[in-house]
């Protein structure tokens, strides 16, 4: 039972840290630097965000034999916290700064 609880806490902490770093580096920085965000920058940041999520979960997968906790619990907790911290990005504010091109 302790293995499940410790694994959930570890996965949640790891997912939270990576998610907050990702949010700070991608979205917060982009909003502060640009008043008008091009759709190219928006889609690039979304792609980088997905790539970071995949790399994080792949890292947890690679560490499965080294971790003393239950792998599945750590993986699920990491994925849940990546998803929750991804919701921190104020998409209404980001989309409000996207400049639309009119032809």
Secondary structure in CASP SS format (residue, H / E / C, confidence):
PFRMAT SS
TARGET T0000
AUTHOR 0000-0000-0000
METHOD secondary structure of the structure
MODEL  1
X C 1.00
X H 1.00
X H 1.00
X H 1.00
X H 1.00
X H 1.00
X H 1.00
X H 1.00
X H 1.00
X H 1.00
X H 1.00
X H 1.00
X H 1.00
X H 1.00
X H 1.00
X H 1.00
X H 1.00
X H 1.00
X H 1.00
X H 1.00
X H 1.00
X H 1.00
X H 1.00
X H 1.00
X H 1.00
X H 1.00
X H 1.00
X H 1.00
X H 1.00
X H 1.00
X H 1.00
X H 1.00
X H 1.00
X C 1.00
X C 1.00
X C 1.00
X E 1.00
X C 1.00
X H 1.00
X H 1.00
X H 1.00
X H 1.00
X H 1.00
X H 1.00
X H 1.00
X H 1.00
X H 1.00
X H 1.00
X H 1.00
X H 1.00
X H 1.00
X H 1.00
X H 1.00
X H 1.00
X H 1.00
X H 1.00
X H 1.00
X H 1.00
X H 1.00
X H 1.00
X H 1.00
X H 1.00
X C 1.00
X C 1.00
X C 1.00
X C 1.00
X C 1.00
X C 1.00
X C 1.00
X C 1.00
X H 1.00
X H 1.00
X H 1.00
X H 1.00
X H 1.00
X H 1.00
X H 1.00
X H 1.00
X H 1.00
X H 1.00
X H 1.00
X H 1.00
X H 1.00
X H 1.00
X H 1.00
X H 1.00
X C 1.00
X C 1.00
X C 1.00
X C 1.00
X H 1.00
X H 1.00
X H 1.00
X H 1.00
X H 1.00
X H 1.00
X C 1.00
X E 1.00
X C 1.00
X C 1.00
X C 1.00
X C 1.00
X C 1.00
END
